[in-house]
Amino acid sequence: MNLEYETINASSTLLKSSGGLSIFLWFLSMIALIIIMYILYRIIIKYSKNGVINSEIKILKKYYIEKNIYIGVLKLNEDYYYTLIGNNSTEIIRKLTQSEIENIQINNINFKDTLRGFMKKNEK
């Protein structure tokens, strides 16, 4: 009788300790999973905001015509262009001359003045 009681008592103690251990491991794995998910979230946010960074293409100035349409000065490699940019399309209006580029860079003039100058040149 005594031997049976000790065996039952030992097995119930083993079950209690393994149950506690499994709960502890479950909580530990949940914490590890949350940490991994947080790290992945930060990585995704970091790269989705910037996208693929390309130093060869930049939009230097923007002038909004409507909510989703604007005219911009685009730098593509070493060339500068007036572009019309919308939601689903981009159209190059024309390439800028060297004097216009210098005027934009050196004087840092207002984009409206640049656009007016462009429009006056096209009217002539």
C-alpha positions in Angstrom: 0.0 0.0 0.0 2.7 2.4 0.9 4.5 1.8 -2.3 1.4 2.5 -4.4 0.8 5.8 -2.5 4.4 7.0 -3.1 4.2 6.1 -6.8 0.9 7.9 -7.2 2.2 10.9 -5.2 5.4 11.0 -7.3 3.6 10.9 -10.6 1.1 13.6 -9.6 4.1 15.8 -8.6 5.7 15.1 -11.9 2.5 16.1 -13.7 2.1 19.3 -11.7 5.7 20.3 -12.4 5.6 19.4 -16.1 2.2 21.3 -16.4 3.8 24.4 -14.9 6.8 24.0 -17.1 4.7 23.7 -20.2 2.7 26.8 -19.3 6.0 28.7 -18.7 7.4 27.6 -22.0 4.1 28.6 -23.7 4.3 32.1 -22.2 8.0 32.3 -23.1 7.3 31.3 -26.7 4.5 33.9 -27.0 6.9 36.6 -25.7 9.5 35.5 -28.3 6.9 35.5 -31.0 5.7 39.0 -30.1 9.4 40.2 -30.1 10.0 38.7 -33.6 6.8 40.2 -34.9 7.8 43.6 -33.6 11.2 43.4 -35.2 9.7 42.4 -38.5 7.1 45.2 -38.2 9.9 47.8 -37.7 11.8 46.4 -40.7 8.7 46.6 -43.0 7.9 50.1 -41.9 11.4 51.3 -42.5 11.6 50.0 -46.0 8.0 50.7 -47.1 8.3 54.4 -46.2 11.4 55.0 -48.3 10.8 52.4 -50.9 13.8 51.7 -53.1 16.1 54.6 -52.8 17.4 55.8 -56.2 19.7 58.7 -56.2 19.5 59.1 -60.0 15.8 60.2 -59.9 14.5 63.1 -57.8 11.6 65.4 -57.9 13.0 68.8 -57.0 10.0 71.0 -57.0 6.2 70.5 -57.2 3.3 72.7 -58.1 -0.1 71.2 -57.5 -2.7 71.8 -60.1 -5.3 69.5 -58.5 -5.4 67.2 -55.6 -3.6 64.3 -57.4 -2.0 66.2 -60.4 1.0 68.4 -60.2 3.8 69.8 -62.4 7.3 69.1 -61.2 10.9 69.6 -62.0 12.4 66.1 -62.3 16.1 65.3 -62.1 16.9 62.2 -64.1 20.7 61.4 -63.9 22.2 64.8 -65.0 19.2 66.0 -67.0 16.3 68.1 -65.7 12.7 67.9 -67.1 9.3 69.6 -66.6 6.9 66.8 -65.9 3.2 66.4 -65.4 2.5 63.8 -62.8 -0.9 62.3 -62.0 -2.1 59.2 -60.1 -1.5 56.7 -62.9 0.7 58.6 -65.3 3.7 60.7 -65.7 4.4 62.8 -68.8 7.5 64.7 -69.7 6.6 68.2 -70.9 10.1 69.2 -72.0 13.8 69.1 -71.1 15.1 72.2 -69.3 18.0 74.2 -70.7 21.2 74.8 -68.8 20.3 78.4 -68.0 16.9 77.4 -66.6 18.6 74.7 -64.4 21.1 77.3 -63.1 18.3 79.8 -62.5 16.4 77.2 -60.4 19.4 76.0 -58.5 21.3 79.3 -57.8 18.4 81.7 -57.3 16.1 79.2 -55.7 13.2 81.1 -57.2 9.6 80.4 -56.6 8.2 77.6 -58.8 5.3 79.8 -59.9 7.8 82.2 -61.5 9.6 79.3 -63.2 6.3 78.1 -64.6 5.3 81.5 -65.8 8.7 81.8 -67.6 8.1 78.5 -69.2 4.6 79.4 -70.3 5.9 82.7 -71.8 8.6 80.9 -73.8 6.1 78.5 -75.2 3.7 81.3 -76.3 6.4 83.0 -78.4 
